[in-house]
Amino acid sequence: MQTVEKFKPSKIYFEILKPTSLDTLICDSKINFQIRLVDSVSSIDSFRLFFNGELIESQLRNEFSLTLSPKTVGENFLRIQAFRNDSLIQTKSINPFFISNIVPKELEFRLVNTYPHSMDYFTEGLVFDNGLLYEGTGDWGKSGVFVTNLETGEVLKSHHLPSDKFGEGISVLNGRITQLTYQAQEGYIYDQESLEKQRTFKYSFYTEGWGLTTDQVNYYMSNGSDKIFVLDSTYYSLIREIHICDNREPIDSLNELEYVNGLIYSNIWMNNKIAQIDSKTGKVLGYLDLSSLIPDKYINHRANVLNGIAYLPENGNLLVTGKRWDKLYEIELLDKN
């Protein structure tokens, strides 16, 4: 008769009591650690602490404090190893969540100019490039890409999506326009000059498409969560994810995006503020409150909300608008840093 050897779990020598994967920690702050020895008979010579793969400390006690400075907010990776006689006997890992240590500024602005905007446009994406305004619109049966004259609002070119596709954010890079869709889990690439559709790409991993922008190398994509996804601009494959947090919490419902000199400006769905985000760390550096620009008839509206940000490189100003608003607003940020 053949015998089956029972599985024997590895012996547990220690547990991490503090911090835990459920804790929310603050970047660049002192973190209290507490390690409990499970087996008091078996001696542990030393512990080693690794933070995001880097050895931080090799002479640890059961209780100690360290200042941790993650490169990004959100989930980070912490690992503690126990050694006896120079041999590794146990590893424990946790994934604490870090929020920003920066109190966001209240950004101020000056209204510079107003331009006409079609009330038919359910604005999802806005780009200003080489003197022309590119706008991606949503809504069933009304989605498309429109190229207009900023000063007059005249439509110069347009491409309409099939009625079963809901258009979302757009971005212009290397002579092509990329447009996301809401729930179809696919995006479209058009020739910038002719608006002729060149190909389709899939992004089922991200569930939905919301906002899109570019740093002229890669794309940055939102999906309505507290994350921004960095995508390769050739294959649209995922490079990394950026959690977005201020000094209190993750910032959910990130929508239309605009990249400006290392910063990402993001509309927050159902919010009259635009978040100013460090594109490397995910920290919110400031909030731009545009409540004063909301048309009276759309105050507290659940559909025709603030959405749409475009950068004007010739003067550093921003164009902002909303879904079905009759105006585009050019604003100057009084504190651009």
C-alpha positions as CSV (number, residue, x, y, z in Angstrom):
1,M,0.0,0.0,0.0
2,Q,1.4,3.3,-1.1
3,T,1.6,6.0,1.7
4,V,1.0,9.7,1.0
5,E,3.2,12.0,3.0
6,K,1.2,14.8,4.6
7,F,2.0,18.4,3.9
8,K,4.0,20.0,6.7
9,P,3.8,23.7,6.8
10,S,6.9,25.7,7.3
11,K,7.7,26.6,10.9
12,I,6.7,30.1,12.0
13,Y,9.3,32.0,14.0
14,F,7.9,35.5,14.0
15,E,5.0,37.7,13.1
16,I,4.8,41.4,12.1
17,L,2.3,43.1,14.4
18,K,3.0,46.7,13.2
19,P,2.6,47.9,10.5
20,T,0.0,45.8,8.7
21,S,-1.2,45.6,5.1
22,L,-4.4,47.3,6.3
23,D,-2.5,50.4,7.6
24,T,-2.4,53.7,5.9
25,L,1.0,55.4,6.4
26,I,2.3,58.8,5.5
27,C,5.3,59.3,3.2
28,D,8.5,60.4,4.8
29,S,7.1,59.8,8.3
30,K,8.5,57.7,11.2
31,I,6.9,54.3,11.2
32,N,6.7,52.2,14.3
33,F,7.5,48.5,13.8
34,Q,6.7,45.6,16.2
35,I,7.8,42.0,15.7
36,R,6.5,39.2,17.8
37,L,8.6,36.1,18.3
38,V,6.4,33.0,18.0
39,D,9.0,30.5,19.0
40,S,10.9,31.8,22.0
41,V,13.1,28.6,22.1
42,S,14.5,28.9,18.6
43,S,16.8,31.9,18.5
44,I,16.9,34.5,15.7
45,D,20.2,36.1,15.2
46,S,19.1,39.0,13.1
47,F,16.3,40.5,10.9
48,R,16.7,42.3,7.6
49,L,14.1,44.9,6.3
50,F,13.6,45.4,2.6
51,F,11.4,48.2,1.3
52,N,10.4,47.8,-2.4
53,G,13.2,45.4,-2.9
54,E,15.9,47.6,-1.3
55,L,17.7,46.6,1.9
56,I,16.9,49.3,4.4
57,E,18.1,47.9,7.7
58,S,20.0,44.8,8.8
59,Q,20.3,45.3,12.6
60,L,16.7,45.2,13.9
61,R,15.2,44.7,17.3
62,N,11.7,43.5,18.1
63,E,10.5,47.1,18.3
64,F,12.0,49.9,16.3
65,S,11.1,53.0,14.3
66,L,12.2,54.0,10.8
67,T,11.4,56.8,8.4
68,L,10.2,55.4,5.0
69,S,10.3,57.5,1.8
70,P,8.5,55.6,-1.0
71,K,9.0,56.9,-4.5
72,T,5.2,56.7,-5.1
73,V,2.1,56.9,-3.0
74,G,-0.3,53.9,-2.8
75,E,0.6,50.3,-2.2
76,N,4.3,49.6,-1.4
77,F,6.1,46.4,-0.7
78,L,7.8,45.7,2.7
79,R,9.6,42.4,3.5
80,I,11.3,41.3,6.7
81,Q,13.6,38.3,6.8
82,A,14.8,36.4,9.8
83,F,18.3,34.7,10.0
84,R,19.9,32.2,12.3
85,N,23.6,31.2,11.9
86,D,23.6,33.3,8.7
87,S,20.8,31.2,7.2
88,L,17.4,32.5,6.2
89,I,14.7,30.8,8.2
90,Q,11.6,32.9,7.5
91,T,10.3,35.7,5.3
92,K,7.2,37.8,6.0
93,S,5.8,40.4,3.6
94,I,3.2,43.2,3.9
95,N,1.9,45.8,1.5
96,P,1.2,49.0,3.5
97,F,-0.6,51.9,1.7
98,F,1.1,55.3,1.7
99,I,-0.6,58.7,1.3
100,S,1.1,62.0,0.5
101,N,3.0,64.0,3.0
102,I,2.2,67.2,1.1
103,V,-0.8,69.5,1.9
104,P,-2.2,70.5,-1.5
105,K,-2.2,74.1,-2.4
106,E,-5.4,75.9,-3.2
107,L,-4.5,77.1,-6.7
108,E,-5.8,80.4,-7.9
109,F,-6.5,81.5,-11.5
110,R,-7.4,84.4,-13.6
111,L,-10.0,84.3,-16.4
112,V,-8.2,85.4,-19.6
113,N,-10.7,84.7,-22.4
114,T,-13.9,82.9,-23.4
115,Y,-14.5,81.0,-26.7
116,P,-17.6,79.4,-28.2
117,H,-18.3,75.7,-27.5
118,S,-21.1,73.5,-28.9
119,M,-23.8,72.5,-26.5
120,D,-24.0,69.2,-28.5
121,Y,-20.6,68.1,-27.3
122,F,-20.6,65.8,-24.3
123,T,-16.9,66.6,-23.7
124,E,-14.7,63.7,-22.8
125,G,-11.3,64.8,-24.1
126,L,-9.7,68.1,-25.1
127,V,-6.4,68.8,-26.8
128,F,-4.9,72.0,-28.4
129,D,-2.3,71.2,-31.0
130,N,-0.7,73.5,-33.7
131,G,-3.4,76.1,-33.5
132,L,-6.4,73.7,-33.7
133,L,-8.7,72.4,-31.0
134,Y,-9.3,68.6,-30.9
135,E,-12.3,67.4,-28.9
136,G,-13.4,63.9,-28.1
137,T,-17.1,63.5,-27.2
138,G,-19.3,60.9,-25.6
139,D,-22.9,59.9,-25.3
140,W,-24.6,57.1,-27.2
141,G,-25.1,58.0,-30.9
142,K,-23.3,61.3,-30.5
143,S,-19.7,60.3,-29.9
144,G,-16.9,61.4,-32.1
145,V,-13.8,63.4,-32.7
146,F,-14.1,67.0,-33.8
147,V,-11.4,69.5,-35.0
148,T,-12.5,73.1,-34.6
149,N,-11.3,76.7,-34.8
150,L,-10.9,77.8,-31.3
151,E,-11.8,81.4,-32.0
152,T,-15.0,80.8,-33.9
153,G,-16.0,77.3,-32.9
154,E,-16.2,76.3,-36.6
155,V,-16.0,72.6,-37.2
156,L,-13.2,71.9,-39.7
157,K,-13.2,68.1,-39.6
158,S,-15.1,65.4,-37.8
159,H,-15.3,61.6,-37.3
160,H,-18.4,60.0,-35.8
161,L,-18.4,56.8,-33.8
162,P,-21.0,54.0,-34.4
163,S,-24.1,54.5,-32.2
164,D,-23.2,51.6,-30.0
165,K,-19.8,53.2,-29.0
166,F,-19.4,55.8,-26.2
167,G,-16.4,58.0,-26.9
168,E,-14.0,59.1,-24.1
169,G,-10.7,60.8,-23.7
170,I,-8.3,61.6,-26.6
171,S,-4.7,62.4,-27.1
172,V,-2.5,63.6,-30.0
173,L,0.9,62.2,-30.5
174,N,3.2,61.6,-33.5
175,G,0.6,62.6,-36.1
176,R,-2.2,60.4,-34.8
177,I,-5.2,60.8,-32.5
178,T,-5.9,58.1,-29.9
179,Q,-9.4,57.9,-28.6
180,L,-10.7,55.7,-25.7
181,T,-14.2,54.3,-25.3
182,Y,-16.3,54.0,-22.1
183,Q,-17.2,50.3,-21.8
184,A,-16.3,48.7,-25.2
185,Q,-12.8,48.1,-23.8
186,E,-11.2,49.3,-27.0
187,G,-9.6,52.4,-28.3
188,Y,-9.2,53.9,-31.8
189,I,-6.3,55.4,-33.6
190,Y,-6.9,58.0,-36.3
191,D,-4.6,59.9,-38.7
192,Q,-4.4,63.4,-37.3
193,E,-4.7,65.1,-40.7
194,S,-7.5,63.1,-42.3
195,L,-9.2,61.6,-39.2
196,E,-9.2,58.3,-41.1
197,K,-9.3,55.4,-38.6
198,Q,-6.1,53.4,-38.8
199,R,-6.6,50.6,-36.2
200,T,-8.2,49.5,-33.0
201,F,-6.5,48.4,-29.7
202,K,-7.8,46.6,-26.7
203,Y,-7.5,47.5,-23.0
204,S,-9.7,45.0,-21.2
205,F,-7.4,45.0,-18.2
206,Y,-8.5,48.6,-17.3
207,T,-12.2,47.8,-17.5
208,E,-13.3,51.2,-18.7
209,G,-11.7,54.1,-20.6
210,W,-12.0,57.7,-19.2
211,G,-9.2,60.2,-19.7
212,L,-6.1,60.2,-21.8
213,T,-3.0,62.4,-22.2
214,T,0.6,62.1,-23.2
215,D,4.1,63.3,-22.2
216,Q,5.1,63.0,-25.8
217,V,6.7,59.6,-25.0
218,N,4.0,57.5,-23.3
219,Y,0.3,57.8,-22.6
220,Y,-1.4,58.3,-19.3
221,M,-4.9,56.8,-19.0
222,S,-7.6,57.0,-16.3
223,N,-10.5,54.6,-15.8
224,G,-12.5,56.4,-13.1
225,S,-10.6,54.9,-10.2
226,D,-7.8,56.3,-8.1
227,K,-5.1,55.1,-10.5
228,I,-3.5,56.4,-13.7
229,F,-2.0,53.9,-16.0
230,V,1.1,54.6,-18.0
231,L,1.0,53.0,-21.5
232,D,3.5,52.4,-24.1
233,S,2.7,54.7,-27.1
234,T,3.3,52.0,-29.7
235,Y,1.6,48.9,-28.4
236,Y,-0.5,50.5,-25.7
237,S,0.8,48.0,-23.2
238,L,1.0,48.7,-19.5
239,I,4.3,50.2,-18.2
240,R,3.3,51.1,-14.6
241,E,0.4,52.2,-12.5
242,I,0.3,55.4,-10.4
243,H,-1.9,55.6,-7.4
244,I,-3.1,59.2,-6.8
245,C,-3.4,60.4,-3.2
246,D,-3.5,63.7,-1.3
247,N,-2.5,64.0,2.3
248,R,-5.8,62.4,3.5
249,E,-6.9,59.7,1.1
250,P,-6.8,58.2,-2.4
251,I,-8.5,60.4,-5.0
252,D,-11.2,58.4,-6.8
253,S,-13.1,59.2,-10.1
254,L,-10.1,60.6,-12.0
255,N,-11.4,61.7,-15.4
256,E,-10.1,63.9,-18.2
257,L,-6.3,64.3,-18.0
258,E,-3.7,66.8,-19.3
259,Y,0.0,66.5,-19.0
260,V,2.0,69.8,-18.5
261,N,5.7,69.8,-17.7
262,G,5.8,66.8,-15.4
263,L,2.4,67.6,-13.9
264,I,-0.9,65.9,-14.6
265,Y,-4.1,68.0,-14.3
266,S,-7.1,65.8,-13.8
267,N,-10.8,66.5,-13.6
268,I,-12.5,64.6,-10.8
269,W,-15.9,63.4,-11.9
270,M,-18.8,65.1,-10.1
271,N,-16.4,67.6,-8.5
272,N,-15.7,71.2,-9.5
273,K,-12.0,70.9,-8.7
274,I,-9.1,69.9,-10.9
275,A,-6.3,68.0,-9.2
276,Q,-2.7,69.0,-9.9
277,I,-0.7,65.8,-9.7
278,D,3.1,64.9,-9.6
279,S,3.3,62.4,-12.5
280,K,6.2,60.6,-10.9
281,T,5.0,60.2,-7.3
282,G,1.2,60.3,-7.7
283,K,1.0,63.0,-5.0
284,V,-1.7,65.7,-5.3
285,L,0.2,69.0,-5.2
286,G,-2.8,71.3,-5.5
287,Y,-6.5,71.8,-6.3
288,L,-8.0,74.2,-8.7
289,D,-11.5,75.1,-7.7
290,L,-13.5,76.2,-10.9
291,S,-16.9,76.5,-9.2
292,S,-17.2,80.1,-10.3
293,L,-17.2,79.0,-14.0
294,I,-20.0,76.5,-13.7
295,P,-23.0,77.6,-15.7
296,D,-26.0,78.4,-13.4
297,K,-28.2,75.8,-15.1
298,Y,-25.6,73.1,-14.5
299,I,-24.8,73.7,-10.8
300,N,-25.3,70.3,-9.1
301,H,-26.1,68.7,-12.4
302,R,-25.3,65.0,-12.5
303,A,-24.4,64.8,-16.2
304,N,-23.2,68.1,-17.7
305,V,-20.3,68.5,-15.3
306,L,-16.9,70.1,-15.5
307,N,-14.7,68.1,-17.9
308,G,-12.1,69.0,-20.4
309,I,-8.6,70.4,-20.0
310,A,-6.2,71.5,-22.8
311,Y,-2.8,73.2,-22.5
312,L,-1.9,76.2,-24.5
313,P,1.9,76.0,-25.0
314,E,2.4,79.5,-26.4
315,N,1.4,81.2,-23.1
316,G,1.1,78.3,-20.5
317,N,-2.6,78.8,-20.0
318,L,-5.3,76.2,-19.8
319,L,-8.5,75.8,-21.7
320,V,-11.3,74.3,-19.6
321,T,-14.9,73.4,-20.3
322,G,-17.7,71.0,-19.4
323,K,-20.1,68.6,-21.0
324,R,-22.6,70.5,-23.2
325,W,-21.3,73.9,-21.9
326,D,-21.7,76.8,-24.4
327,K,-18.3,78.2,-23.6
328,L,-14.6,77.3,-23.4
329,Y,-12.6,79.3,-20.8
330,E,-9.0,80.2,-21.1
331,I,-7.5,80.6,-17.6
332,E,-4.1,81.6,-16.3
333,L,-2.8,79.8,-13.2
334,L,-1.4,82.3,-10.8
335,D,0.8,79.6,-9.2
336,K,2.1,77.2,-11.8
337,N,4.7,75.5,-9.6
